[in-house]
Amino acid sequence: MLDLNNEGQHIIRAVVAKGDLVVLDKNKKNDKHGTTELDAQTEADRRVEAHVLRALRSFCPDLVVVAEESYENPTAVIQETDTFDDLTHLNKSVLAPFPGGKNAVVPKSYFSQRAMTMDSERSSHDSSISSSKPPLDWPPHLLDEIDTSRVVVFVDPLDGTNEFAGGARECVTSLMGVAVDGTPVVGIIGQPFFENPDDANTRLGRIVWGGRGLGIFGLDVTPRHLTDDSVELSPKQLTCCINRATKDDRLDQVIADLNLDVLHKVSATGFHFLLLLEGKADCALLLRPGTKKWDSCPGEALLRACGGSVTDAAGRLYDYGNAKYALNKSGLVSTRDARRHFQLVSAARGVAMRNERHNEVLSEVPNTFSYYPLNVSDKSIRNSITPSVIMADAGSTVTKYHTVTESTRTQKATAPPGGWRALTVDVGGCLLTPKEKVVDTYMRVAKSIHGLDTARVTETKILSAIRSGFKKPVPHGNPEGVRYVGDGRSFWRGVVFDAMGGELTDYELEKALNLLYEHYEKPTSWHVAPGAKEAFQLLRKEGIAVAVVSNWDTRLPTLLRACGFDESHFSHVVVSAEVLSDKPEARIFEIAMERINQSIIREGGGNTITASQVLHVGDSTVNDVDGALKAGFGGALLWNSTPKTGAAFDFAEIAEAILQSRRV
């Protein structure tokens, strides 16, 4: 897709060089009175989209692609080929058909070669990639194969067409976004007329890309994260982007209420996102329907990757999983700092409520438009992972609490009255994930030990040893139910012995154990959950307690600090080997509660918390979800990349839901 975005930029520039954009007005056919705003479409829009669709269909025929021009005109015929012979300024060598047919990809452009360089060995053998660039640290979940039924690709071949037709070339962008299970995970924003005088690889044009767990690439500046303490939170400091042609009294009222400085009026959503990412604006507001999913998916993936936020005008997330619902019917609010986001959302809802009361005074029939967006039937609004209330029947709402039964497994995280006051987090398989597959690590260690018969070390034996190790009784001499004591060697020694074939000398066993311990003590062996650090700091700054509750040995606090966590992220780290209690037993959860409350009392932070005000997140249904609920916690979420009710895979989303619960 990076190659396709780059190729699309070349086509756009070639169309401009030809001298005739061949502008059509998509609104004209529905405009009987000649009063509708221009909705321009150019030759560049049409030809770039057709080129992208041909390539993606060749690559993966089953892939769902939602592209602007074909979505809005589904009967239009897409040519099977385009020689581009009429574009005399186009360097055709940049147009690379996907070789080898279905699912065969060879990176061609500088951008895609950089993206596919995942290790230093590959980059050192590829002269086309700068050796000064460090290898990309791809999260493990992005390297796994995924069924195409879970993926939707959004394409806007040329965003800001009205500006483009009017000659404002800087505002033109080419947008591509990838959503998995309804969540934007990758964003690509190409800017074909951006000048790069200092970049030998790309003299004209750039691509800003990235996503969840990757970060952002292609910017000259590092996007400021939401935890930047150097930035004041005074709303008077906020600069804003709005659409040039927007006529909306509510927007004017929100701007006045927050004293926003409107620096940018341009009808180009992709350009708005670039301004936010570069720090040239703090927020972008559209408090009415107007943008589409192909406009917002790329920017949302990028903003959320650096601590920003994108929601509808009521603070709700959009679901990008259904290709039928392309219109963002409930508006769009985007901020580069999640701490500021709810200031804007609250102001927008406040204006709606004021208008509602005013209209009810003037007329017995309420003006439903003033209720926007809460009155809109928008099927693309995602359900909150921690809903604050549950509708019991028409006209009534009830708060629902849960006990651990099969009938209540579908919803385990309903927020208590007043919202969540604390978050506890599991580590293994949740906050931290091994970068290298465990089986590969064990196999590599086995091969490094001289004299060890590696023929006995197989993937099956390794997996079987680990699984059976956790099913066996705890090591002799440990307290009842406690798997790890001290550094945990009493447990892992038996697991490693079985995994390495079961016929090791004492020397071989200790050597293998030491090498494995050395590996897993290194922060470079672990991948931190995307957005976790920023989300925890955000919650802590908002007065929400955050603590680790993990079945681990006593080395965990040192490992977490080596991975970049400190007191700004957690108030406490509760480890089973230290407190001699393993999840799912209630005692380890109770200890976490006790320590949080001791801190509240010591720091004079107000009322202590109750178990019902705590939300827990972890990757085990038994240890984390059931364990937390049995301990009386108000909610528990299963950390899982597969979409399901009661599951989450994004700490930024969890943090937003917690903050939202306190503002309902």
KOLKOLGU-150894 format. One record per residue (C-alpha): residue number from 1; residue in three letters; x, z, y. Coordinates in steps of 0.2 Angstrom, whole numbers. Layout:
> NUM ALA X Z Y
...
***
This chain:
> 1 MET 0 0 0
> 2 LEU 15 3 12
> 3 ASP 20 -15 8
> 4 LEU 2 -21 11
> 5 ASN 2 -12 28
> 6 ASN 18 -19 33
> 7 GLU 12 -37 28
> 8 GLY -4 -34 38
> 9 GLN 6 -30 53
> 10 HIS 16 -46 52
> 11 ILE -1 -56 50
> 12 ILE -8 -48 65
> 13 ARG 7 -52 76
> 14 ALA 7 -70 70
> 15 VAL -11 -72 74
> 16 VAL -8 -65 92
> 17 ALA 7 -78 93
> 18 LYS -5 -92 89
> 19 GLY -14 -89 105
> 20 ASP -32 -88 99
> 21 LEU -39 -72 92
> 22 VAL -56 -80 87
> 23 VAL -66 -65 93
> 24 LEU -83 -63 86
> 25 ASP -96 -49 91
> 26 LYS -103 -40 76
> 27 ASN -117 -32 86
> 28 LYS -123 -49 93
> 29 LYS -134 -53 79
> 30 ASN -143 -37 81
> 31 ASP -144 -37 100
> 32 LYS -160 -44 106
> 33 HIS -158 -39 124
> 34 GLY -140 -41 127
> 35 THR -136 -23 130
> 36 THR -127 -17 115
> 37 GLU -108 -13 117
> 38 LEU -96 -26 110
> 39 ASP -91 -23 92
> 40 ALA -76 -36 91
> 41 GLN -70 -44 76
> 42 THR -55 -55 76
> 43 GLU -46 -68 65
> 44 ALA -33 -55 62
> 45 ASP -46 -42 55
> 46 ARG -53 -55 43
> 47 ARG -37 -62 36
> 48 VAL -28 -45 34
> 49 GLU -42 -38 25
> 50 ALA -44 -52 13
> 51 HIS -25 -52 10
> 52 VAL -26 -33 6
> 53 LEU -41 -35 -5
> 54 ARG -34 -49 -15
> 55 ALA -18 -39 -18
> 56 LEU -27 -22 -23
> 57 ARG -39 -32 -35
> 58 SER -24 -40 -43
> 59 PHE -16 -23 -45
> 60 CYS -31 -13 -51
> 61 PRO -47 -22 -53
> 62 ASP -57 -6 -56
> 63 LEU -51 2 -40
> 64 VAL -64 6 -28
> 65 VAL -59 -1 -11
> 66 VAL -70 2 5
> 67 ALA -64 -10 18
> 68 GLU -73 -12 35
> 69 GLU -77 -30 36
> 70 SER -82 -33 19
> 71 TYR -92 -17 19
> 72 GLU -102 -22 35
> 73 ASN -104 -40 29
> 74 PRO -105 -38 9
> 75 THR -111 -57 7
> 76 ALA -95 -64 16
> 77 VAL -84 -74 4
> 78 ILE -66 -68 2
> 79 GLN -55 -83 -1
> 80 GLU -45 -83 -17
> 81 THR -29 -88 -8
> 82 ASP -22 -90 10
> 83 THR -7 -100 12
> 84 PHE -5 -94 31
> 85 ASP 2 -111 35
> 86 ASP -7 -111 52
> 87 LEU 3 -95 57
> 88 THR 19 -104 62
> 89 HIS 26 -87 68
> 90 LEU 24 -78 51
> 91 ASN 39 -75 40
> 92 LYS 31 -78 23
> 93 SER 45 -70 14
> 94 VAL 37 -53 19
> 95 LEU 22 -58 9
> 96 ALA 25 -52 -9
> 97 PRO 11 -55 -22
> 98 PHE 11 -41 -35
> 99 PRO 22 -47 -49
> 100 GLY 17 -46 -67
> 101 GLY -1 -45 -64
> 102 LYS -11 -29 -67
> 103 ASN -3 -12 -62
> 104 ALA 14 -20 -59
> 105 VAL 22 -14 -43
> 106 VAL 39 -18 -36
> 107 PRO 43 -10 -19
> 108 LYS 48 -24 -6
> 109 SER 48 -17 12
> 110 TYR 59 -4 18
> 111 PHE 45 8 19
> 112 SER 39 7 1
> 113 GLN 57 7 -5
> 114 ARG 60 23 4
> 115 ALA 44 30 -3
> 116 MET 48 26 -21
> 117 THR 65 34 -20
> 118 MET 62 50 -28
> 119 ASP 80 55 -33
> 120 SER 97 54 -26
> 121 GLU 103 44 -41
> 122 ARG 91 30 -38
> 123 SER 95 30 -19
> 124 SER 114 29 -23
> 125 HIS 111 13 -33
> 126 ASP 100 4 -21
> 127 SER 110 -3 -6
> 128 SER 94 -7 3
> 129 ILE 90 11 6
> 130 SER 100 21 18
> 131 SER 111 34 8
> 132 SER 109 46 23
> 133 LYS 90 48 18
> 134 PRO 87 63 7
> 135 PRO 76 60 -9
> 136 LEU 58 63 -7
> 137 ASP 51 78 -15
> 138 TRP 36 72 -23
> 139 PRO 24 86 -29
> 140 PRO 21 86 -48
> 141 HIS 2 83 -46
> 142 LEU 6 67 -37
> 143 LEU 17 60 -51
> 144 ASP 3 62 -64
> 145 GLU -8 48 -69
> 146 ILE -25 48 -63
> 147 ASP -41 39 -68
> 148 THR -47 26 -56
> 149 SER -65 33 -56
> 150 ARG -58 48 -46
> 151 VAL -50 37 -32
> 152 VAL -57 28 -17
> 153 VAL -46 18 -6
> 154 PHE -52 15 12
> 155 VAL -45 1 23
> 156 ASP -47 -4 41
> 157 PRO -37 -19 43
> 158 LEU -36 -18 62
> 159 ASP -43 -2 71
> 160 GLY -46 -3 89
> 161 THR -52 -21 89
> 162 ASN -61 -20 106
> 163 GLU -45 -14 114
> 164 PHE -35 -27 104
> 165 ALA -47 -41 111
> 166 GLY -45 -34 128
> 167 GLY -26 -35 127
> 168 ALA -22 -16 124
> 169 ARG -9 -19 110
> 170 GLU -2 -2 109
> 171 CYS -19 5 103
> 172 VAL -20 -7 88
> 173 THR -17 1 71
> 174 SER -19 -4 53
> 175 LEU -27 10 43
> 176 MET -26 14 24
> 177 GLY -32 30 16
> 178 VAL -33 37 -2
> 179 ALA -46 50 -7
> 180 VAL -45 58 -24
> 181 ASP -61 68 -29
> 182 GLY -68 66 -12
> 183 THR -53 73 -3
> 184 PRO -41 63 8
> 185 VAL -23 65 0
> 186 VAL -13 50 7
> 187 GLY -14 42 24
> 188 ILE -5 26 31
> 189 ILE -6 21 49
> 190 GLY 3 6 54
> 191 GLN 6 1 72
> 192 PRO 10 -17 73
> 193 PHE 15 -17 92
> 194 PHE 25 -1 92
> 195 GLU 43 -5 98
> 196 ASN 58 2 89
> 197 PRO 73 -3 99
> 198 ASP 84 9 89
> 199 ASP 78 5 71
> 200 ALA 87 -10 63
> 201 ASN 75 -10 49
> 202 THR 59 -13 60
> 203 ARG 62 -20 77
> 204 LEU 43 -21 80
> 205 GLY 30 -11 72
> 206 ARG 30 6 62
> 207 ILE 21 15 48
> 208 VAL 17 33 49
> 209 TRP 12 39 32
> 210 GLY 11 54 21
> 211 GLY -1 67 14
> 212 ARG -5 83 5
> 213 GLY 11 90 -2
> 214 LEU 22 76 5
> 215 GLY 23 79 23
> 216 ILE 23 65 36
> 217 PHE 36 51 38
> 218 GLY 38 38 51
> 219 LEU 37 48 67
> 220 ASP 51 51 80
> 221 VAL 45 69 82
> 222 THR 41 82 69
> 223 PRO 22 86 70
> 224 ARG 20 104 76
> 225 HIS 12 115 63
> 226 LEU -2 127 66
> 227 THR 10 141 65
> 228 ASP 20 137 80
> 229 ASP 21 153 91
> 230 SER 28 144 106
> 231 VAL 11 136 110
> 232 GLU -2 146 119
> 233 LEU -19 146 113
> 234 SER -28 146 130
> 235 PRO -41 132 129
> 236 LYS -36 127 147
> 237 GLN -20 120 139
> 238 LEU -30 108 127
> 239 THR -28 89 130
> 240 CYS -41 78 123
> 241 CYS -44 60 117
> 242 ILE -62 53 118
> 243 ASN -69 36 115
> 244 ARG -68 25 131
> 245 ALA -86 19 129
> 246 THR -94 35 124
> 247 LYS -109 41 134
> 248 ASP -114 58 128
> 249 ASP -120 72 139
> 250 ARG -115 85 125
> 251 LEU -97 79 125
> 252 ASP -96 81 144
> 253 GLN -103 99 142
> 254 VAL -90 104 129
> 255 ILE -76 97 140
> 256 ALA -83 107 154
> 257 ASP -85 123 144
> 258 LEU -67 123 137
> 259 ASN -60 115 153
> 260 LEU -52 101 142
> 261 ASP -40 89 150
> 262 VAL -46 72 145
> 263 LEU -29 62 145
> 264 HIS -34 48 134
> 265 LYS -50 37 134
> 266 VAL -48 23 121
> 267 SER -60 17 108
> 268 ALA -47 17 93
> 269 THR -48 32 81
> 270 GLY -32 28 72
> 271 PHE -23 28 89
> 272 HIS -31 45 93
> 273 PHE -23 52 76
> 274 LEU -6 45 81
> 275 LEU -8 54 98
> 276 LEU -12 70 89
> 277 LEU 2 69 77
> 278 GLU 15 65 91
> 279 GLY 9 80 101
> 280 LYS 3 69 115
> 281 ALA -15 76 113
> 282 ASP -22 92 106
> 283 CYS -39 86 100
> 284 ALA -50 71 98
> 285 LEU -69 73 100
> 286 LEU -84 62 95
> 287 LEU -100 72 95
> 288 ARG -111 58 88
> 289 PRO -111 45 74
> 290 GLY -98 32 77
> 291 THR -83 33 66
> 292 LYS -82 27 48
> 293 LYS -73 34 33
> 294 TRP -60 21 34
> 295 ASP -56 27 52
> 296 SER -55 45 47
> 297 CYS -48 46 30
> 298 PRO -30 41 34
> 299 GLY -29 53 49
> 300 GLU -37 67 40
> 301 ALA -24 66 26
> 302 LEU -10 66 39
> 303 LEU -16 79 50
> 304 ARG -20 91 36
> 305 ALA -3 88 29
> 306 CYS 5 96 45
> 307 GLY -8 110 48
> 308 GLY -21 101 58
> 309 SER -40 100 54
> 310 VAL -53 87 54
> 311 THR -72 91 52
> 312 ASP -89 85 57
> 313 ALA -96 92 74
> 314 ALA -102 108 65
> 315 GLY -85 112 56
> 316 ARG -90 105 39
> 317 LEU -78 94 29
> 318 TYR -83 76 24
> 319 ASP -83 70 6
> 320 TYR -75 53 4
> 321 GLY -79 51 -15
> 322 ASN -95 40 -13
> 323 ALA -92 23 -6
> 324 LYS -110 21 -1
> 325 TYR -109 34 13
> 326 ALA -96 26 25
> 327 LEU -103 32 41
> 328 ASN -98 49 48
> 329 LYS -115 53 54
> 330 SER -111 70 59
> 331 GLY -98 66 72
> 332 LEU -79 70 71
> 333 VAL -68 84 78
> 334 SER -49 82 75
> 335 THR -36 95 80
> 336 ARG -17 96 77
> 337 ASP -18 115 76
> 338 ALA -31 123 65
> 339 ARG -31 139 75
> 340 ARG -39 129 89
> 341 HIS -52 119 79
> 342 PHE -66 132 78
> 343 GLN -65 134 97
> 344 LEU -70 116 98
> 345 VAL -83 117 84
> 346 SER -90 133 92
> 347 ALA -92 125 109
> 348 ALA -100 110 101
> 349 ARG -113 120 92
> 350 GLY -115 131 108
> 351 VAL -120 116 118
> 352 ALA -132 110 104
> 353 MET -141 127 104
> 354 ARG -142 128 123
> 355 ASN -150 110 123
> 356 GLU -162 116 110
> 357 ARG -168 131 120
> 358 HIS -169 120 135
> 359 ASN -179 107 127
> 360 GLU -191 119 119
> 361 VAL -195 126 136
> 362 LEU -199 109 143
> 363 SER -209 102 128
> 364 GLU -219 109 114
> 365 VAL -211 96 103
> 366 PRO -192 100 101
> 367 ASN -180 86 104
> 368 THR -172 84 87
> 369 PHE -157 75 94
> 370 SER -152 92 102
> 371 TYR -150 100 85
> 372 TYR -136 88 81
> 373 PRO -128 88 69
> 374 LEU -136 102 59
> 375 ASN -153 92 58
> 376 VAL -144 76 51
> 377 SER -147 72 33
> 378 ASP -129 67 29
> 379 LYS -125 65 11
> 380 SER -107 64 14
> 381 ILE -105 82 19
> 382 ARG -95 92 7
> 383 ASN -102 109 0
> 384 SER -91 123 6
> 385 ILE -80 131 -8
> 386 THR -85 148 -1
> 387 PRO -103 146 5
> 388 SER -109 160 17
> 389 VAL -127 160 11
> 390 ILE -137 152 -2
> 391 MET -154 145 1
> 392 ALA -167 154 -10
> 393 ASP -182 144 -5
> 394 ALA -189 135 10
> 395 GLY -188 146 25
> 396 SER -177 160 18
> 397 THR -159 164 15
> 398 VAL -151 177 4
> 399 THR -134 183 1
> 400 LYS -129 182 -17
> 401 TYR -117 193 -27
> 402 HIS -110 189 -44
> 403 THR -106 198 -60
> 404 VAL -96 189 -74
> 405 THR -109 180 -85
> 406 GLU -110 163 -91
> 407 SER -125 160 -80
> 408 THR -116 163 -64
> 409 ARG -100 154 -68
> 410 THR -105 139 -57
> 411 GLN -103 149 -41
> 412 LYS -91 163 -39
> 413 ALA -86 163 -21
> 414 THR -101 166 -10
> 415 ALA -94 175 6
> 416 PRO -100 193 9
> 417 PRO -109 197 26
> 418 GLY -96 197 40
> 419 GLY -85 185 30
> 420 TRP -69 187 19
> 421 ARG -56 200 25
> 422 ALA -43 198 12
> 423 LEU -36 184 1
> 424 THR -26 188 -15
> 425 VAL -16 174 -23
> 426 ASP -9 170 -40
> 427 VAL 9 163 -42
> 428 GLY 13 153 -58
> 429 GLY 3 137 -59
> 430 CYS -5 140 -42
> 431 LEU 7 145 -28
> 432 LEU 22 139 -37
> 433 THR 23 125 -50
> 434 PRO 39 120 -59
> 435 LYS 46 103 -53
> 436 GLU 52 99 -70
> 437 LYS 41 99 -85
> 438 VAL 44 115 -95
> 439 VAL 47 105 -111
> 440 ASP 60 94 -102
> 441 THR 69 110 -95
> 442 TYR 70 117 -112
> 443 MET 76 101 -120
> 444 ARG 89 99 -107
> 445 VAL 96 117 -109
> 446 ALA 96 114 -128
> 447 LYS 107 99 -126
> 448 SER 119 108 -115
> 449 ILE 123 121 -128
> 450 HIS 138 116 -139
> 451 GLY 134 118 -157
> 452 LEU 115 120 -156
> 453 ASP 106 109 -168
> 454 THR 95 100 -155
> 455 ALA 86 90 -169
> 456 ARG 76 106 -172
> 457 VAL 71 107 -154
> 458 THR 56 96 -152
> 459 GLU 42 95 -139
> 460 THR 29 102 -152
> 461 LYS 40 117 -156
> 462 ILE 43 121 -138
> 463 LEU 24 120 -133
> 464 SER 19 130 -149
> 465 ALA 32 144 -146
> 466 ILE 26 146 -128
> 467 ARG 8 146 -133
> 468 SER 10 158 -148
> 469 GLY 21 169 -137
> 470 PHE 7 173 -125
> 471 LYS -5 176 -140
> 472 LYS 6 189 -148
> 473 PRO 6 207 -145
> 474 VAL 17 213 -131
> 475 PRO 35 217 -135
> 476 HIS 38 233 -144
> 477 GLY 41 248 -132
> 478 ASN 32 240 -118
> 479 PRO 17 250 -111
> 480 GLU 0 244 -119
> 481 GLY -6 227 -112
> 482 VAL 10 224 -101
> 483 ARG 19 209 -106
> 484 TYR 34 210 -93
> 485 VAL 45 225 -90
> 486 GLY 59 224 -79
> 487 ASP 66 206 -79
> 488 GLY 55 201 -93
> 489 ARG 69 197 -105
> 490 SER 61 207 -119
> 491 PHE 47 195 -119
> 492 TRP 56 178 -116
> 493 ARG 69 181 -129
> 494 GLY 57 179 -143
> 495 VAL 49 164 -135
> 496 VAL 66 155 -132
> 497 PHE 72 159 -150
> 498 ASP 56 150 -157
> 499 ALA 57 136 -145
> 500 MET 75 132 -149
> 501 GLY 71 130 -168
> 502 GLY 72 148 -174
> 503 GLU 89 147 -181
> 504 LEU 100 152 -167
> 505 THR 116 163 -167
> 506 ASP 115 178 -155
> 507 TYR 128 168 -144
> 508 GLU 117 152 -143
> 509 LEU 101 163 -140
> 510 GLU 109 172 -125
> 511 LYS 116 156 -118
> 512 ALA 99 147 -119
> 513 LEU 91 162 -111
> 514 ASN 103 164 -97
> 515 LEU 103 145 -93
> 516 LEU 84 146 -92
> 517 TYR 84 161 -81
> 518 GLU 96 153 -69
> 519 HIS 86 138 -68
> 520 TYR 69 147 -64
> 521 GLU 78 159 -52
> 522 LYS 82 144 -41
> 523 PRO 70 139 -27
> 524 THR 74 121 -30
> 525 SER 66 122 -47
> 526 TRP 49 126 -39
> 527 HIS 36 116 -29
> 528 VAL 26 126 -17
> 529 ALA 8 122 -16
> 530 PRO 4 110 -1
> 531 GLY 0 119 15
> 532 ALA 1 136 7
> 533 LYS 14 143 20
> 534 GLU 4 137 35
> 535 ALA -13 143 28
> 536 PHE -6 160 25
> 537 GLN 2 162 42
> 538 LEU -14 156 50
> 539 LEU -25 169 40
> 540 ARG -12 183 45
> 541 LYS -13 178 63
> 542 GLU -32 179 62
> 543 GLY -31 197 55
> 544 ILE -35 192 37
> 545 ALA -24 201 24
> 546 VAL -15 190 11
> 547 ALA -7 197 -4
> 548 VAL 1 191 -20
> 549 VAL -6 197 -37
> 550 SER 4 190 -51
> 551 ASN 8 193 -69
> 552 TRP 27 191 -67
> 553 ASP 43 201 -69
> 554 THR 52 210 -55
> 555 ARG 62 195 -49
> 556 LEU 47 188 -41
> 557 PRO 49 195 -23
> 558 THR 66 188 -22
> 559 LEU 61 171 -29
> 560 LEU 46 170 -16
> 561 ARG 58 174 -2
> 562 ALA 70 161 -8
> 563 CYS 56 149 -8
> 564 GLY 53 152 11
> 565 PHE 40 166 10
> 566 ASP 41 182 21
> 567 GLU 31 195 29
> 568 SER 22 182 40
> 569 HIS 14 175 24
> 570 PHE 10 191 14
> 571 SER 7 209 18
> 572 HIS 11 214 -1
> 573 VAL 17 206 -17
> 574 VAL 10 215 -32
> 575 VAL 19 211 -48
> 576 SER 13 216 -65
> 577 ALA 30 222 -71
> 578 GLU 32 234 -56
> 579 VAL 14 241 -57
> 580 LEU 14 240 -76
> 581 SER -3 232 -77
> 582 ASP -7 214 -81
> 583 LYS -21 203 -76
> 584 PRO -36 203 -81
> 585 GLU -35 222 -81
> 586 ALA -44 229 -65
> 587 ARG -29 241 -61
> 588 ILE -18 227 -54
> 589 PHE -32 221 -43
> 590 GLU -36 239 -37
> 591 ILE -17 242 -33
> 592 ALA -17 227 -22
> 593 MET -33 234 -13
> 594 GLU -25 251 -11
> 595 ARG -9 244 -3
> 596 ILE -19 233 9
> 597 ASN -30 247 15
> 598 GLN -14 258 17
> 599 SER -7 245 28
> 600 ILE -23 244 38
> 601 ILE -23 263 40
> 602 ARG -5 264 45
> 603 GLU -6 250 58
> 604 GLY -23 256 65
> 605 GLY -31 240 61
> 606 GLY -49 246 60
> 607 ASN -60 249 45
> 608 THR -53 248 28
> 609 ILE -59 233 16
> 610 THR -70 234 1
> 611 ALA -67 224 -15
> 612 SER -83 214 -11
> 613 GLN -73 207 5
> 614 VAL -58 200 -5
> 615 LEU -57 182 -12
> 616 HIS -44 179 -26
> 617 VAL -37 162 -31
> 618 GLY -28 158 -47
> 619 ASP -26 146 -61
> 620 SER -33 156 -76
> 621 THR -51 158 -79
> 622 VAL -48 174 -89
> 623 ASN -34 182 -79
> 624 ASP -39 177 -62
> 625 VAL -57 172 -60
> 626 ASP -65 184 -73
> 627 GLY -52 198 -69
> 628 ALA -55 198 -51
> 629 LEU -74 198 -52
> 630 LYS -73 212 -65
> 631 ALA -63 222 -53
> 632 GLY -77 220 -40
> 633 PHE -69 207 -29
> 634 GLY -82 197 -20
> 635 GLY -76 180 -25
> 636 ALA -63 171 -36
> 637 LEU -58 152 -35
> 638 LEU -50 143 -50
> 639 TRP -35 133 -44
> 640 ASN -37 117 -52
> 641 SER -35 98 -47
> 642 THR -50 93 -56
> 643 PRO -66 94 -46
> 644 LYS -78 107 -51
> 645 THR -89 120 -43
> 646 GLY -79 136 -40
> 647 ALA -62 127 -40
> 648 ALA -50 123 -26
> 649 PHE -34 114 -24
> 650 ASP -30 115 -6
> 651 PHE -25 131 3
> 652 ALA -29 124 20
> 653 GLU -47 121 15
> 654 ILE -47 139 8
> 655 ALA -41 146 24
> 656 GLU -53 136 34
> 657 ALA -68 142 23
> 658 ILE -62 160 25
> 659 LEU -61 158 44
> 660 GLN -78 149 45
> 661 SER -86 163 34
> 662 ARG -81 176 48
> 663 ARG -89 165 62
> 664 VAL -106 162 53
***
